[in-house]
Amino acid sequence: MRLGTSSPLAYDSAENWAKTQTELGCRTVVFPVQSNEPERKIIEYKEAADKAGLSIAEVGIWRNALAQDPDERKKNLDYCVEQLRLADFVGARCCVNVAGAFGPIWDGAYKENFTEEARSKTIKMVREIIDRADVKNTYFTLEPMPWMIPTSPKDYAMLLEEVERDRFAVHMDIINMTNSIERYFRAEEFVDECVDILGDKIRSCHIKDVHLSEKYTTRLEECAPGCGEFPLRYYVSKMSALDKDMPVILEHLSTDEEYYKYMDYLKEILKGI
């Protein structure tokens, strides 16, 4: 298991970036340079990570490749291809995006996200990105979301079969898939289900927590590690058992100070894994 964060933290050079990450206790990173930046800068950050012993867990996309506007959709799809090529170039374990939303908010919750049209377009989109990028050293992945496909390990496994591309793999965000009271209360069983179904297809993981707000009706709220009730040590131990170098990325905090605080918490509760 290699801990990392989604934040580059404050830095002023490639060397300083890598030093800050290692001092925080990171052993893996989310690559902070984009595909549209100069190649010399990309190489500089890749070399800084290598020198510091940091694996590159992910290259992020975070744009809607299913946008309703055709010009926006083409622009975002092209960016997905270039980010996947970047991930291949720097040796990242995966390149990650969400499937996309059928509404104005790029990652929004819409009924249309679950139509046959949405699934068909998602499959076509993933195939096109992988085929155009033609990568050899990395994988394209979709982060599960509470309100767009895939929302469960079985749904993800089905999508892997439907896409039919060797370079399509799994990004694990188990909190995003904790979208029912059954999964919340049976968290260990849900972790086991994810491992049993998706197993060695998992390339990288996010870590955060979830809290049940007991205000009618059911409301599950994402929160920082330790501020909820999810069995984080159990989750990480299962991911690490799949791969001793599995990236576990802390995300969605607001400040550098919060990342330092909750990384310290994770390092304490995950000792020995």
NUNUGU-281567 format. One record per residue (C-alpha): residue number from 1; residue in one letter; x, y, z. Coordinates in Angstrom, 3 decimals, always signed. Example, Ala and Ser with C-alpha at 12.3 -4.5 7.8 and 13.67 -1.06 7.14 Angstrom:
<atoms>
ATOM   n res       px       py       pz
ATOM   1   A  +12.300   -4.500   +7.800
ATOM   2   S  +13.670   -1.060   +7.140
</atoms>
This chain:
<atoms>
ATOM   n res       px       py       pz
ATOM   1   M   +0.000   +0.000   +0.000
ATOM   2   R   +1.245   +3.443   -0.944
ATOM   3   L   -0.450   +6.473   +0.598
ATOM   4   G   -0.791   +9.689   -1.352
ATOM   5   T   -3.003  +12.751   -1.725
ATOM   6   S   -4.967  +14.303   -4.561
ATOM   7   S   -3.412  +17.671   -3.734
ATOM   8   P   +0.001  +18.829   -4.964
ATOM   9   L   +0.184  +21.015   -1.810
ATOM  10   A   +2.084  +24.304   -1.964
ATOM  11   Y   +5.243  +24.012   -4.077
ATOM  12   D   +7.449  +26.091   -6.359
ATOM  13   S   +9.410  +23.508   -8.367
ATOM  14   A   +9.375  +19.854   -9.316
ATOM  15   E  +12.001  +19.044   -6.716
ATOM  16   N  +10.135  +20.967   -4.011
ATOM  17   W   +6.872  +19.255   -4.983
ATOM  18   A   +8.396  +15.791   -4.618
ATOM  19   K  +10.135  +16.738   -1.354
ATOM  20   T   +6.885  +18.076   +0.142
ATOM  21   Q   +5.042  +14.904   -0.791
ATOM  22   T   +7.623  +12.588   +0.754
ATOM  23   E   +7.848  +14.708   +3.912
ATOM  24   L   +4.084  +14.328   +4.276
ATOM  25   G   +4.540  +10.563   +4.198
ATOM  26   C   +3.402   +9.974   +0.631
ATOM  27   R   +4.776   +7.097   -1.382
ATOM  28   T   +2.604   +7.776   -4.422
ATOM  29   V   +1.254  +10.892   -6.149
ATOM  30   V   -1.374  +12.194   -8.517
ATOM  31   F   +0.603  +13.697  -11.395
ATOM  32   P   +0.290  +17.514  -11.163
ATOM  33   V   +1.188  +18.433  -14.759
ATOM  34   Q   -1.334  +18.390  -17.615
ATOM  35   S   -0.950  +17.046  -21.138
ATOM  36   N   -1.166  +20.529  -22.676
ATOM  37   E   +1.902  +21.749  -20.764
ATOM  38   P   +5.460  +21.678  -22.165
ATOM  39   E   +7.056  +18.255  -22.497
ATOM  40   R  +10.171  +19.422  -20.647
ATOM  41   K   +7.995  +20.233  -17.608
ATOM  42   I   +6.305  +16.836  -17.771
ATOM  43   I   +9.685  +15.102  -17.877
ATOM  44   E  +11.001  +17.243  -15.026
ATOM  45   Y   +8.135  +16.209  -12.726
ATOM  46   K   +8.332  +12.581  -13.771
ATOM  47   E  +12.056  +12.523  -12.969
ATOM  48   A  +11.480  +14.262   -9.620
ATOM  49   A   +8.918  +11.608   -8.667
ATOM  50   D  +11.259   +8.801   -9.696
ATOM  51   K  +14.171  +10.274   -7.769
ATOM  52   A  +12.010  +10.590   -4.624
ATOM  53   G  +10.722   +7.016   -4.907
ATOM  54   L   +7.160   +8.155   -5.596
ATOM  55   S   +4.997   +6.032   -7.843
ATOM  56   I   +2.505   +7.855  -10.058
ATOM  57   A   -0.931   +6.603   -9.101
ATOM  58   E   -3.149   +8.588  -11.415
ATOM  59   V   -3.485  +11.167  -14.107
ATOM  60   G   -6.852  +12.858  -13.670
ATOM  61   I   -9.274  +14.128  -16.310
ATOM  62   W  -12.446  +15.372  -14.551
ATOM  63   R  -14.311  +16.591  -17.612
ATOM  64   N  -17.608  +15.473  -19.095
ATOM  65   A  -16.887  +13.442  -22.229
ATOM  66   L  -20.638  +12.940  -22.629
ATOM  67   A  -21.479  +16.655  -22.601
ATOM  68   Q  -24.662  +17.510  -24.474
ATOM  69   D  -23.049  +20.314  -26.464
ATOM  70   P  -21.185  +18.676  -29.388
ATOM  71   D  -18.298  +21.165  -29.384
ATOM  72   E  -17.760  +20.782  -25.643
ATOM  73   R  -18.064  +17.006  -25.946
ATOM  74   K  -15.406  +16.848  -28.693
ATOM  75   K  -13.068  +19.117  -26.754
ATOM  76   N  -13.438  +17.026  -23.605
ATOM  77   L  -13.050  +13.747  -25.490
ATOM  78   D   -9.829  +14.983  -27.099
ATOM  79   Y   -8.554  +15.996  -23.672
ATOM  80   C   -9.329  +12.510  -22.324
ATOM  81   V   -7.214  +10.988  -25.092
ATOM  82   E   -4.285  +13.307  -24.409
ATOM  83   Q   -4.450  +12.755  -20.656
ATOM  84   L   -4.437   +8.984  -21.208
ATOM  85   R   -1.392   +9.349  -23.451
ATOM  86   L   +0.245  +11.444  -20.726
ATOM  87   A   -0.449   +8.703  -18.178
ATOM  88   D   +1.219   +6.211  -20.495
ATOM  89   F   +4.219   +8.495  -21.007
ATOM  90   V   +4.869   +8.994  -17.286
ATOM  91   G   +4.085   +5.401  -16.317
ATOM  92   A   +1.016   +6.161  -14.217
ATOM  93   R   -0.965   +3.187  -12.980
ATOM  94   C   -4.111   +4.652  -14.497
ATOM  95   C   -5.851   +7.638  -16.004
ATOM  96   V   -9.187   +8.348  -14.354
ATOM  97   N  -12.408  +10.177  -15.143
ATOM  98   V  -16.075   +9.789  -14.289
ATOM  99   A  -18.424   +8.429  -16.942
ATOM 100   G  -20.106  +11.794  -17.462
ATOM 101   A  -23.485  +13.388  -16.876
ATOM 102   F  -26.510  +14.018  -19.076
ATOM 103   G  -27.142  +17.501  -17.710
ATOM 104   P  -25.486  +20.894  -17.215
ATOM 105   I  -23.345  +19.899  -14.192
ATOM 106   W  -20.411  +17.808  -15.421
ATOM 107   D  -20.646  +15.298  -12.546
ATOM 108   G  -24.278  +15.894  -11.661
ATOM 109   A  -27.108  +13.549  -10.655
ATOM 110   Y  -29.674  +13.111  -13.430
ATOM 111   K  -32.262  +10.434  -14.175
ATOM 112   E  -30.944  +10.357  -17.732
ATOM 113   N  -27.556   +9.084  -16.469
ATOM 114   F  -29.152   +5.625  -16.148
ATOM 115   T  -30.840   +5.307  -19.535
ATOM 116   E  -29.861   +2.755  -22.171
ATOM 117   E  -28.662   +5.709  -24.253
ATOM 118   A  -26.296   +6.771  -21.471
ATOM 119   R  -24.850   +3.276  -21.136
ATOM 120   S  -24.441   +2.864  -24.880
ATOM 121   K  -22.705   +6.232  -25.200
ATOM 122   T  -20.461   +5.488  -22.209
ATOM 123   I  -19.303   +2.220  -23.773
ATOM 124   K  -18.649   +3.932  -27.105
ATOM 125   M  -16.810   +6.808  -25.371
ATOM 126   V  -14.488   +4.523  -23.387
ATOM 127   R  -13.682   +2.465  -26.479
ATOM 128   E  -12.892   +5.570  -28.520
ATOM 129   I  -10.579   +7.026  -25.859
ATOM 130   I   -8.630   +3.789  -25.494
ATOM 131   D   -8.457   +3.092  -29.227
ATOM 132   R   -7.292   +6.580  -30.108
ATOM 133   A   -4.730   +6.798  -27.298
ATOM 134   D   -3.308   +3.322  -28.094
ATOM 135   V   -1.501   +3.026  -24.755
ATOM 136   K   +0.812   +0.220  -23.662
ATOM 137   N   +1.830   +1.050  -20.067
ATOM 138   T   -1.312   +2.307  -18.350
ATOM 139   Y   -5.079   +1.867  -18.123
ATOM 140   F   -8.147   +4.036  -18.594
ATOM 141   T  -10.525   +3.859  -15.623
ATOM 142   L  -13.852   +5.313  -14.507
ATOM 143   E  -14.335   +6.383  -10.931
ATOM 144   P  -17.605   +4.972   -9.571
ATOM 145   M  -20.166   +7.574   -8.612
ATOM 146   P  -23.357   +7.481   -6.517
ATOM 147   W  -25.457   +8.696   -9.468
ATOM 148   M  -23.818   +7.608  -12.698
ATOM 149   I  -22.539   +4.300  -13.967
ATOM 150   P  -20.884   +2.306  -12.590
ATOM 151   T  -22.521   +2.415   -9.161
ATOM 152   S  -21.606   -1.075   -7.947
ATOM 153   P  -18.922   -3.741   -8.413
ATOM 154   K  -21.324   -5.870  -10.456
ATOM 155   D  -22.138   -2.903  -12.662
ATOM 156   Y  -18.420   -2.193  -13.118
ATOM 157   A  -17.712   -5.833  -14.017
ATOM 158   M  -20.508   -5.723  -16.590
ATOM 159   L  -19.076   -2.521  -18.044
ATOM 160   L  -15.632   -4.128  -18.354
ATOM 161   E  -17.197   -6.911  -20.413
ATOM 162   E  -19.234   -4.507  -22.534
ATOM 163   V  -16.286   -2.256  -23.372
ATOM 164   E  -14.079   -5.214  -24.369
ATOM 165   R  -10.743   -3.425  -24.151
ATOM 166   D   -7.679   -4.805  -22.360
ATOM 167   R   -6.644   -1.281  -21.312
ATOM 168   F   -9.901   -0.599  -19.476
ATOM 169   A   -9.563   -1.269  -15.747
ATOM 170   V  -10.988   -0.246  -12.361
ATOM 171   H  -10.611   +2.796  -10.188
ATOM 172   M  -11.895   +2.092   -6.681
ATOM 173   D  -13.760   +4.750   -4.721
ATOM 174   I  -15.726   +2.685   -2.252
ATOM 175   I  -17.241   +5.692   -0.479
ATOM 176   N  -18.796   +6.876   -3.755
ATOM 177   M  -20.413   +3.446   -4.044
ATOM 178   T  -21.669   +3.528   -0.447
ATOM 179   N  -24.972   +4.922   -1.656
ATOM 180   S  -27.430   +2.814   +0.331
ATOM 181   I  -28.104   +2.053   +3.956
ATOM 182   E  -27.328   -1.628   +3.321
ATOM 183   R  -23.825   -0.840   +2.066
ATOM 184   Y  -23.275   +1.586   +4.927
ATOM 185   F  -24.187   -0.917   +7.669
ATOM 186   R  -22.574   -3.898   +5.933
ATOM 187   A  -19.388   -2.086   +4.949
ATOM 188   E  -16.973   -4.987   +5.483
ATOM 189   E  -19.156   -7.284   +3.392
ATOM 190   F  -19.310   -4.623   +0.692
ATOM 191   V  -15.499   -4.314   +0.676
ATOM 192   D  -15.291   -8.092   +0.286
ATOM 193   E  -17.780   -7.980   -2.588
ATOM 194   C  -15.686   -5.387   -4.406
ATOM 195   V  -12.548   -7.472   -3.959
ATOM 196   D  -14.239  -10.707   -5.050
ATOM 197   I  -15.746   -9.192   -8.193
ATOM 198   L  -13.136   -6.656   -9.321
ATOM 199   G   -9.955   -8.001   -7.703
ATOM 200   D   -6.825   -7.596   -9.801
ATOM 201   K   -8.535   -5.137  -12.162
ATOM 202   I   -8.215   -2.401   -9.488
ATOM 203   R   -5.430   +0.034  -10.344
ATOM 204   S   -5.825   +2.823   -7.770
ATOM 205   C   -8.047   +3.737   -4.802
ATOM 206   H   -9.421   +6.847   -3.152
ATOM 207   I   -9.859   +7.084   +0.589
ATOM 208   K  -12.209   +9.268   +2.619
ATOM 209   D  -15.053   +8.474   +5.019
ATOM 210   V  -18.839   +8.497   +5.229
ATOM 211   H  -21.194   +9.577   +7.987
ATOM 212   L  -24.836   +8.686   +8.476
ATOM 213   S  -26.746  +11.818   +9.389
ATOM 214   E  -29.737  +10.639  +11.409
ATOM 215   K  -32.130  +13.217  +10.042
ATOM 216   Y  -35.006  +11.724   +8.118
ATOM 217   T  -34.696  +10.535   +5.424
ATOM 218   T  -31.452   +8.560   +4.905
ATOM 219   R  -28.562  +10.945   +4.301
ATOM 220   L  -25.022   +9.674   +3.816
ATOM 221   E  -22.416  +12.433   +3.858
ATOM 222   E  -18.826  +12.201   +2.644
ATOM 223   C  -16.340  +13.370   +5.264
ATOM 224   A  -12.664  +13.278   +6.174
ATOM 225   P  -11.110  +10.038   +7.463
ATOM 226   G  -12.081   +9.407  +11.079
ATOM 227   C  -15.085  +11.736  +10.908
ATOM 228   G  -17.354   +8.932   +9.748
ATOM 229   E  -17.932   +5.280  +10.457
ATOM 230   F  -16.434   +3.409   +7.497
ATOM 231   P  -13.926   +0.632   +8.392
ATOM 232   L  -10.985   +2.287   +6.671
ATOM 233   R   -8.304   -0.071   +7.971
ATOM 234   Y  -10.286   -3.069   +6.742
ATOM 235   Y  -10.739   -1.423   +3.334
ATOM 236   V   -7.056   -0.587   +2.936
ATOM 237   S   -5.897   -3.991   +4.165
ATOM 238   K   -8.018   -5.652   +1.487
ATOM 239   M   -6.739   -3.343   -1.235
ATOM 240   S   -3.151   -3.872   -0.116
ATOM 241   A   -3.616   -7.633   -0.157
ATOM 242   L   -4.453   -7.347   -3.848
ATOM 243   D   -1.262   -5.397   -4.547
ATOM 244   K   +1.418   -4.366   -2.049
ATOM 245   D   +1.978   -1.179   -4.093
ATOM 246   M   -1.703   -0.269   -4.391
ATOM 247   P   -2.116   +3.543   -4.357
ATOM 248   V   -4.486   +4.849   -1.674
ATOM 249   I   -5.222   +8.511   -2.380
ATOM 250   L   -6.659  +10.926   +0.198
ATOM 251   E   -8.917  +13.484   -1.481
ATOM 252   H  -11.538  +16.219   -1.187
ATOM 253   L   -9.982  +18.243   +1.610
ATOM 254   S   -9.915  +22.029   +1.441
ATOM 255   T   -6.478  +23.125   +2.670
ATOM 256   D   -2.905  +21.917   +2.925
ATOM 257   E   -3.325  +21.935   +6.711
ATOM 258   E   -6.202  +19.473   +6.438
ATOM 259   Y   -4.152  +17.163   +4.252
ATOM 260   Y   -1.348  +17.165   +6.838
ATOM 261   K   -3.842  +16.512   +9.643
ATOM 262   Y   -5.676  +13.628   +8.009
ATOM 263   M   -2.559  +12.060   +6.512
ATOM 264   D   -1.219  +11.857  +10.068
ATOM 265   Y   -4.459  +10.162  +11.097
ATOM 266   L   -4.253   +7.654   +8.231
ATOM 267   K   -0.616   +6.837   +8.906
ATOM 268   E   -1.548   +6.064  +12.501
ATOM 269   I   -4.556   +3.835  +11.841
ATOM 270   L   -2.931   +2.050   +8.889
ATOM 271   K   +0.291   +1.103  +10.661
ATOM 272   G   +1.461   -2.355   +9.728
ATOM 273   I   -0.401   -2.573   +6.411
</atoms>
